[in-house]
Amino acid sequence: MCSCLDGSSTLPSNRPGSYERLGSHLTIVELNSTIRGHRRNDQVLIDNERQEELRFYNSDHSYTTVVVEKNLRTIDLCELLKIKRNTVGAAWSIIETWPKLGIERTLEDHEDILAVHRELEMFTSHYERRFYFSQDFLKYEVFIKPVQFFPADMITFPSGEERGAFTDAESSLRNYLLREDSECPHVFSMVWMRNVNGWKKMYMLLQGRKLYTTKKDNEHLITLAHLSDYNVYRIPNAKRVFGAPFEWGACLRPNSNAEAEHTEAGEPGIKVITFENEKSRTCWLTAMRLAKYGKQLRENYRAFKNKQCEQNGGGSPKEQYSSYNVSNESIRSRVAMDFTGSVGRIVEDPKEAKDIAENEGMVWRRRWRPFSRTPPGCAMMRLHGLDAGIHVLQPWFHGGLKRDVAAAIIRDHGSVDGVFLVRESKSNPGAFVLTYKYNDKVFHAQIQPIFDERRNCWLYTLDKGTTKFYDLLQLVEFYQLNAGSLPTRLTHYVQNGVKPPLHKPEDGGASPSPPESSSQRINNVDKIAEPSGNPSSI
C-alpha cells in the first residue's frame, strides 16, 4: 500500500492522513472567478475603446460633458449638443482649439469625434487641446459664393478641353465645385514661412494635394507638405503668438499616422505660414480644405443642404429666411406678383405693383397693431413685452444690448458678410439699431421710426424713408432677400441669449476694423491656463 494513502503516515503538517494545498493551485471556483475578472477587465478595455467622456466648451468657457461613442460624426454630435443646450440653427460646428498655441480648425461634418480625440492624444505635445461648440457660418459659404474666396490673381485652372471653354473664373469655380471629376484650381502667391532663423518670404503653390515652395528667382519646386498627412489650422493672431510679420496665419500640423517619408512627426513637424492680408489667407485655407477633402466635402454640403431643407420645411417663412441663400441670378430674375386673387399673376406695371404693395402693407397693419400716434412734441415712448411689437419674439432681437457688446458679439460670431442682430438704440429712445458685418468690419445702421400721416401709424426705415415697413419683422425679412441700401444682404442672425465675449473690444466708430472672430476663445483661455511652453519656439 502506498504510504501516502496510509492513514497512519505522517505528512509535513504533522497531521495523520492530511495534506497542504499549494498556493499556486486554484480550485474550480477560484479559477472561474479569476476568468470572470479578466473578462470584465477586457470588457472595460473594449468599452473604453468604443466610447469616452469628453468635454465640449461654450463661448463663455462653460462646458457640456458627453459620452462620445465610436463612429459618432461631427454633424450628429452637433445635433445632440443643440438639444442639450436648447439652441437652434444649422451653422453649429465643433472647433478644435489649442489655446496656448493659438491655433484652431473647424471639424468637418464627416469626421469621427472619438478618432480625432485619440489622434490628438497620440500627438506628442504638452499643449492643451479643447473642443468648442460654436457657430461657423463660413463652413459652406464657398459653395454659394466661390468668387469671394478665390481672387483672380491667385488662381489658375488645369488646362483641358472642357475647362478651356470657360471665359471667367466664376464659371470655372462653379464647375469645379459641382463636378466630381473636376480638378482643384492651382493657388499661388507670396507667403512668409517660419524656419529656424526666423521668417522667410517665398513663393508657395498648391497643386493637387501637395504644397510646393520656391524662391522668386528660381523655378525649381520643393515639396513642402502632402495635405493628406497634415491637419490645417487657422491662426487668429500669428503676430502675437509666433512673432510673425503679419497677423493672418495658418498652421500645418502633421497627423500621428502620417505616411509620407519626409513628414516630420510631432511638434518639430509643425509648419507656420503667414499672409499679407485676410483675403489671401482665406483663399489658401479654403483651397487646402477643398484639396484635402475633395469629393467628401461636396457630399457633406449636399447632406447639410438636405437637412437644412428638412428643418425649414415645416417652419415659418421667417425661420427659413434665417438660413436661406439667394443667388445673384435669382435676385436679377425677380418680378412683382399679385396674390390677392384666386391665382397669382405677374404685375408688369410699376405703378400697379406699388399700389398692391401698399395694400398688402395695410393688411399687415391690421394683423400687427402698430404704435399709436403720440401727442405732438412728445418723443416716441418705449413699450415693453408684446406691446413693443412682434420683433421681441424674434431670435435676432437682442433687446437693450450695448453698442460695444453688440460689436463684440458680431466679431466673435461673424465669419461671413451679412451676420447681424437687431437691438434697441441707447442714444435715441424708440429707435433700433441693425448691427451687421461686411468686408471684415462691423457696421451699426440706425432703424428710424417715422410717423406716416397718410396711414396714421409709425413706420420703420433704414434709408431715411425711401423704404418703409410696418414693423421690424417686415424690415428684416426684406433685407434678408434684398441688399437695398445696405452693402450686403442679411445672411445669418446671431441667436439672442448668446453670452458676449469676456473681453469686449473697443468700438471706435461705425465701421471699426475687427479683431479675428475667434481670438476671444484663445485670449481668454490664455489668462486662465498655466504656462506650458513658448509657441514661438516651435
C-alpha angles and dihedrals in degrees: 000000000000112000092225089065095045109111091211095054119109119233128197090273091059087235114125113241094000136111140193121243113234112242093230092062118084129205120234091257093051091045092052091048091051092049091050090050092053090048091052091050091049090049091051089052091049091048090049089053091050099046143012137183110247135178123232114195129214128218090268090053094250112128145212120220117221131178100230116205128205115278093019105149125218093244091054093047090053090055089052093049091047089058093046092049094039093232135136138210139093099242099074116127143164114254118202108210136183099200099192094040090048099226133122143171136190112241115235118245093248097051119116106238095206092048090051090050092049092048090052090052090052092052108097104236139124093209120111118246127202139182117223126196103219144140120264112184091176095065099098101009090109090069090055103041107014095164091066090062101045118053111207092236092058104049141058130176127232112262116258140142096251095040091049089067092068113095100192139038094243093062091046092049093050090048090053094048095048102040123073095209097048118117122237113257117253112248123200139168144130114284139173115243125197117231138161093283097045130267126350127191114226144151117264128197131190112206121165107324095329134092119215133189132200139164119260093248095041127074095195110114121218119199109241102176146343102230091213087067096049141062113222118225135186119230109210093198115011092168093061098041103034103020091245123170089242133031097228105091144162131198132207113205118189116238119242088239097046113158106193113100097226094048107114113219129225129010094328088064094059112116121203121200130179132196133207096240144009094255092058093048093048090052093050096045092048094047093048090049092051092046093049099047103021111157093019091059091054090051090049090053093050091050090047092052092046091052090046091054091048092051093046095042095084097033133094122269092256090056090051092049091057090073103018118121120204119202122224090246091054090053093048092050097052117126133184115259135188118219098171093104131060091277133027121255135188115251113212099173109086092207092053091047090053092050091050091050091052091050091051088051089057088055089054089049091056092045097048117037108234125210113287119238114276122224114272114276094018123115120240108272122232112240127202137222119358090339087072091063144271091289092079088073095052121104092227095058113096101180118216097357114160120246097245093045091050090050091050092050093050091048091049095047103024108096095149138037116277101033104145152164134191123226140168118272115248096195097044114040112216093026128097136214129224109211114193144153127245131164092354092305133105117233130192115206117186118228105213124205111222128183116237110211093195095054094030094226143095119269132187128230140177096190104051095271101315091113117025132188135192094227142000092261091063091045095051093045090052094052091045087063100032133035091213110162092349123090090235141019117258102258110170132012126215109238113246115245093046111139116242120241114274091239111049112204118230114265106212102172149346093292111021121175104256129219119241114300095238101038090103091064091054101035095050095046090049090063095054101034122089116248109266110175137312113284092201089064092066 
